[in-house]
Amino acid sequence: MSLSGVLCADAIQNAVKDCQAPESFCCKKFFQLCGLSQKSPKEVKDVFRILDDDHSGFIEEAELKFFLQRFVPGARVLTERETKAFLSAADDDNDGKIGIDGENVLLVKCAFTLTS
């Protein structure tokens, strides 16, 4: 499955374009623009699995750095500050990684879409 199987390709392009400049990435705005904030928990989980590049069941800091490139190949890499802020917004247990098992899907969706 690809991200465009869950999200509209035009919305993905618009979301990535909006944060082209370094230090302009805001996870709340990004997920609103790409349409993820309107998706069901199952669809959020599907996107999570696609973003989990190493299929570990978690998204770690190294994977977040290349987050935009998972949406659009050739997109910029998140800065260290953006990566750490994004991780902090979604890492509910402060273990340095984002999980999405069981009921955490709703927690991750809220973290991705309601925080900045």
N, C-alpha and C positions, 0 to 999 in steps of 0.2 A: 504494500500500500504506500502511496505517496501522500505528501501533504496536500497536494491539489485534489486528492480524492476526498478530503475532509473539508478543506477550505477553498474558497474561490481564488483562482490564479491571479485575477486582477487585484483582489484585496490583499493577497500576499505581496505582490509587487508594490502596491501603494504603501503598505506597512514598512517594507524594507526601505523604500525610497524616502520615507519620512524621517528615518534615523540614519541617513548616510554620513552625516558629520560625526566625528568622534565626540563622545560625551553627550550625544543627543538621544540615546536609547532610553526609553521609559517602558518597562514591561507592561504597565497598565495600558498605556496608549497603544503600544504595539499590538497587544492581544485584542483591543477594541477594534483597531483598524483592520486587522487580518480576519476578524470575525470569530475568533475563538471564544470570546467572552459570551457569545450567544449560543454556544454549542452545548450539547448534553454531556453529562459526566462520561458516558461511553466514548463519545467523540473526543473529549479531552484526553481520555486514556489512550485512544488510538494515536493521537498526536504525540503524546508523551513517549509511546513506544517507538515512534519514528525518530524522535529526537534523542532517544537513548542509544547513541551510536554503537556502544560496545555491548549492548543487550544485557547489562548487568542488573537491570531493574531499578537503576538509579541514574539520575543525571548529575554528574560531578562537575566541578569547576572547569576542568579541561574541556568538557563537552559544551559548557555554556559559552566559553570563549568563542567557539565557532558556531554559535547558535544561529546567527543570521544566514550563514552559508548553508545551513540545512534547509532554509526556506528558499534562498536564491543562490545558486552556485556563483562564486565570484564576489559575493557581498563582503563587506568589510568584517574584520574581526572585532569583537567587543573589546573595549579597553579593560585594563585590570580593574579600574574603579567600577565600571559598568557591570562587569562580571561578578564582582563581589557584592554589589548592591542587589543584583538579580538573585544571586544565591541566597543572600540574607532574607529577601522577601519571601522566598518559598521554602526555606529550610526550617521547618517547624521544630525540629529537635536538635538543631545546631550540631549535626554530625558531619557537616561539610558536603552533603549531597541531598538531592531532592528525590524522594520516593513517591510512589503513587499506587501503593497496594491497598486493597480493601476500600475503606471509607476515606482514605487520604486523598482520593481523587477530587472530592469536593474541597478539601483544604487547599490542595495545590491549585485548583481552578480559582479559588478565592484569592490566593496569594498572587497568582499570575495576573489576575484581572482587577483586583481592588487595591493593590498597593502600588507605590511608585518607586 
